[in-house]
Amino acid sequence: MLIESCPHAAWKSLGLKPLCSKRRARVSDLADAYAALNKLVPITCNRPPNHDQLQAIVSGLPGLAIAEHDIAAVRIVGNAPRREQGHWREGFIVLPLPPPGHDNWLRGMRWLN
């Protein structure tokens, strides 16, 4: 199975502030992002995740939900894939949704509609 996710869109889909670029991210930005994400999805790490690890974690949430057959935890957006001049173009992006009971996530979903 192959799914595509986008870290920037995943943060927004969860109603969280997207992580800034690696070059601009300070240690405090990473700590804040990790704390906010951890409030929605309890995550255990043996040390604070770096920028790439945080982006991978948030991007991987839809894959975990799909693997668990939890379709209520994802939202699929985008255009259906199509063949164009012998190549596949476009495609769906799968985004994580916060767990039930987190009503603040709706603010981050307006751009998806």
C-alpha positions in Angstrom: 0.0 0.0 0.0 1.2 3.5 -0.8 -0.1 6.7 0.7 1.2 10.2 0.5 1.2 12.7 3.3 2.5 16.2 3.7 4.0 17.4 7.0 2.8 21.0 6.7 -0.7 20.0 5.8 -0.7 17.3 8.6 0.1 19.9 11.3 -2.7 22.1 10.0 -5.1 19.2 9.8 -4.5 18.5 13.4 -5.2 22.1 14.2 -1.6 22.7 15.2 0.8 25.4 14.1 3.0 23.9 11.3 6.6 23.4 12.1 8.8 26.1 10.6 11.6 25.2 8.2 14.6 23.3 9.6 16.9 26.3 9.1 14.6 28.6 11.1 13.5 26.1 13.8 14.9 26.8 17.3 15.1 24.2 20.0 12.1 25.9 21.7 10.0 25.6 18.5 10.7 21.9 18.4 9.8 21.5 22.0 6.6 23.4 21.6 5.6 21.4 18.5 6.4 18.2 20.3 4.4 19.2 23.4 1.4 20.3 21.3 1.4 17.0 19.2 1.9 15.0 22.4 -1.3 16.5 23.8 -3.3 15.0 20.9 -1.4 11.8 20.3 0.6 10.4 23.3 4.1 9.7 21.9 7.0 8.2 23.8 10.5 9.0 22.6 13.8 8.2 24.4 14.9 11.8 23.7 13.3 14.8 22.2 12.7 14.4 18.5 14.7 16.6 16.0 13.0 18.5 13.2 13.1 15.6 10.7 11.8 13.2 13.2 8.9 15.4 14.2 8.0 15.9 10.5 8.2 12.1 10.0 6.0 11.4 13.1 3.2 13.8 12.0 3.4 12.6 8.4 3.2 8.9 9.6 0.1 9.2 11.6 -2.3 8.6 8.7 -0.4 5.5 7.8 -0.7 4.2 11.3 -4.5 4.9 11.3 -5.0 3.2 8.0 -3.0 0.2 9.2 -5.3 0.0 12.2 -8.4 0.3 9.9 -9.3 3.6 11.7 -10.6 5.6 8.8 -12.2 8.1 11.2 -8.7 9.2 12.1 -7.8 10.4 8.5 -9.1 12.7 5.9 -8.3 12.2 2.2 -7.9 15.3 0.1 -6.7 16.2 -3.4 -7.4 14.9 -6.9 -7.6 11.4 -8.1 -4.4 10.2 -9.7 -4.5 10.2 -13.5 -2.1 9.1 -16.3 -0.8 12.0 -18.4 1.7 11.4 -21.2 2.6 8.0 -19.8 3.2 9.2 -16.2 1.0 9.3 -13.1 0.0 12.8 -12.0 -1.6 14.2 -8.9 -3.1 12.0 -6.3 -4.7 12.0 -3.0 -3.0 13.2 0.2 -4.0 11.5 3.5 -4.0 13.7 6.5 -4.3 12.9 10.2 -7.3 14.0 12.2 -7.2 14.5 16.0 -8.8 12.1 18.3 -12.5 12.6 19.2 -13.0 15.2 21.8 -10.5 17.7 20.6 -12.8 20.5 19.3 -10.0 23.0 18.5 -9.0 21.0 15.4 -11.9 22.5 13.4 -10.1 25.8 13.2 -7.3 24.2 11.2 -9.6 22.4 8.8 -11.2 25.5 7.1 -8.5 25.5 4.4 -9.2 21.9 3.5 -12.9 22.5 2.5 
